[in-house]
Amino acid sequence: MIAVPHYISPQEYLAIERQNPIRHEYRQGLVYAMTGGTDNRDRIAFNLLKIIDNHFGDTSECRFYSGGVKVNYEEQFYYYPDAFVTCDPRDRCDRYVKRYPKLIVEVLSASTQAFDRGEKFNDYQKLASLEEYVLISQDSQRIECRRRTPNQTWETVIYEVRDRVFLNSINLMFDIAQIYRGLDD
């Protein structure tokens, strides 16, 4: 990730972002251009969103979003997760920014995985509503689920080939192979 080298306020960022065809993330006054993704990354995110959509059906109070909607915490960050779910009615007030996600998913890439596992996870932990943070590998069938425990610590569960994945935050179970369906080698 490469930052624009000068501080801007969250208000300036939001004004610029609404006019810009290229997406940027914001973290503590710095703006980062989003990197391009691969076809496999896009397919993984699509497969996950399809699984979640089928799970929720038409009656759920929860909403899921792809990489086009921002998640925000106070004035500290605005990120575009690859997928996330919010069930909080307060998140229906703003069509561009959500503040109360319970599940956030990032599809890892070589250029972002260190940030996704480290500083971004540290930032996301500030969201009191967040119950689960999921990291999906593009290179192998591997899904890492980080879950907030009742005593506010985080535990990690790893799923690999032939495992059934359980997303506790939305009570969803599926075969890991479903996420990797239709990928090119």
C-alpha positions in Angstrom: 0.0 0.0 0.0 1.3 3.4 -0.9 0.0 6.5 0.9 -0.6 9.9 -0.5 2.2 11.7 1.4 0.3 14.5 3.3 -2.3 14.5 6.0 -5.9 15.1 5.1 -9.0 15.2 7.3 -11.6 12.5 7.2 -14.1 15.1 5.8 -11.6 15.9 3.0 -11.1 12.2 2.3 -14.9 11.6 2.1 -15.4 14.5 -0.3 -12.6 13.4 -2.6 -13.6 9.7 -2.4 -17.1 10.4 -3.6 -15.8 12.1 -6.7 -13.0 9.7 -7.5 -13.4 6.6 -9.7 -10.4 4.9 -8.0 -11.1 3.7 -4.5 -8.9 4.7 -1.6 -8.7 3.7 2.0 -8.1 6.2 4.8 -6.0 5.5 8.0 -5.1 8.2 10.5 -4.8 11.0 8.0 -3.2 9.2 5.2 -4.9 8.0 2.0 -4.0 4.7 0.3 -4.9 3.8 -3.3 -6.5 0.4 -3.5 -4.5 -2.2 -5.4 -5.9 -4.1 -8.3 -7.2 -7.6 -7.7 -6.9 -10.9 -9.4 -9.6 -12.9 -11.1 -9.3 -15.5 -8.4 -9.7 -12.9 -5.6 -12.8 -11.7 -7.3 -14.2 -15.2 -7.7 -13.5 -16.1 -4.0 -15.3 -12.9 -2.8 -18.2 -13.7 -5.2 -18.5 -17.3 -4.0 -18.6 -16.2 -0.4 -21.2 -13.5 -1.0 -23.3 -16.1 -2.9 -23.1 -18.5 0.1 -24.1 -15.7 2.5 -26.9 -14.5 0.2 -28.4 -18.1 0.1 -28.0 -18.4 3.9 -29.9 -15.1 4.6 -32.6 -15.4 2.0 -35.2 -12.7 1.9 -36.1 -12.5 5.6 -32.9 -11.6 7.3 -32.4 -8.4 9.2 -28.7 -8.6 8.3 -27.2 -7.1 5.2 -24.0 -8.1 3.5 -21.7 -6.0 1.3 -18.9 -6.5 -1.1 -15.8 -4.3 -1.6 -17.7 -1.2 -2.7 -18.9 0.0 0.7 -16.7 1.4 3.5 -16.3 0.4 7.1 -15.5 3.2 9.5 -14.4 3.7 13.1 -14.7 7.3 14.4 -12.2 9.4 12.4 -9.5 6.8 12.5 -10.1 4.7 9.4 -12.3 4.0 6.4 -11.6 0.6 4.8 -13.2 -1.3 2.0 -13.4 -4.9 3.2 -13.8 -7.6 0.5 -17.0 -8.6 2.3 -18.8 -7.8 5.5 -22.1 -8.3 7.3 -24.0 -5.9 9.5 -27.2 -6.6 11.4 -27.4 -3.2 13.1 -30.3 -1.0 12.0 -28.1 2.1 12.5 -26.1 1.0 9.4 -29.1 1.6 7.2 -28.8 5.4 7.6 -25.7 5.9 5.4 -25.5 4.2 2.0 -21.7 4.7 1.7 -20.3 4.0 5.2 -21.1 1.3 7.7 -20.0 1.4 11.3 -21.4 -1.7 13.1 -20.2 -4.8 11.2 -20.3 -8.1 13.0 -18.4 -10.1 10.3 -15.5 -8.7 8.1 -13.8 -10.7 5.4 -10.5 -10.0 3.6 -9.2 -12.1 0.7 -5.4 -12.1 1.1 -3.0 -11.1 -1.5 0.8 -10.9 -1.5 0.8 -7.1 -1.3 -1.8 -6.7 1.5 -1.6 -9.8 3.7 0.8 -8.4 6.2 -1.3 -5.3 6.7 -4.6 -7.3 6.8 -3.2 -9.6 9.4 -1.5 -6.8 11.5 -2.5 -3.2 11.5 -5.8 -3.6 9.8 -6.9 -6.3 12.3 -5.7 -4.0 15.2 -7.9 -1.3 13.7 -10.9 -3.5 13.2 -10.7 -4.7 16.8 -11.8 -1.2 17.9 -15.3 -1.9 16.4 -17.3 -3.2 19.4 -19.8 -4.8 17.1 -17.2 -7.0 15.4 -17.5 -10.6 16.3 -15.5 -12.3 13.6 -12.6 -11.4 11.2 -12.0 -13.8 8.4 -8.9 -14.0 6.2 -9.1 -16.1 3.0 -6.0 -17.3 1.2 -6.0 -17.1 -2.6 -3.0 -19.5 -2.9 -4.4 -22.6 -1.1 -7.6 -23.7 0.5 -7.0 -22.0 3.9 -9.4 -19.8 5.8 -8.4 -18.2 9.1 -11.3 -17.1 11.4 -10.5 -14.8 14.3 -13.3 -14.7 16.8 -13.9 -12.3 19.7 -14.5 -14.3 22.9 -16.8 -13.3 25.7 -13.9 -12.0 27.7 -12.9 -9.7 24.7 -9.8 -11.7 23.6 -9.5 -13.2 20.2 -9.2 -16.9 19.3 -8.2 -18.2 15.9 -9.5 -21.2 14.0 -7.9 -22.4 10.8 -9.8 -24.3 8.1 -8.1 -26.2 5.3 -8.8 -28.7 2.5 -11.9 -30.8 3.0 -12.9 -28.9 6.2 -16.4 -27.5 7.0 -16.1 -23.8 7.7 -18.3 -22.3 10.5 -18.9 -18.6 10.6 -20.1 -18.2 14.2 -21.2 -14.6 13.9 -23.9 -15.4 11.3 -24.4 -19.1 12.2 -23.3 -20.3 8.8 -21.6 -23.6 7.9 -20.3 -24.6 4.5 -17.6 -26.7 2.8 -14.4 -24.9 2.2 -14.4 -26.1 -1.4 -17.4 -23.9 -2.1 -15.2 -20.8 -1.6 -12.7 -22.0 -4.1 -15.1 -23.3 -6.8 -14.4 -22.1 -10.3 -10.9 -20.7 -9.7 -8.2 -20.8 -12.4 -4.8 -22.4 -11.6 
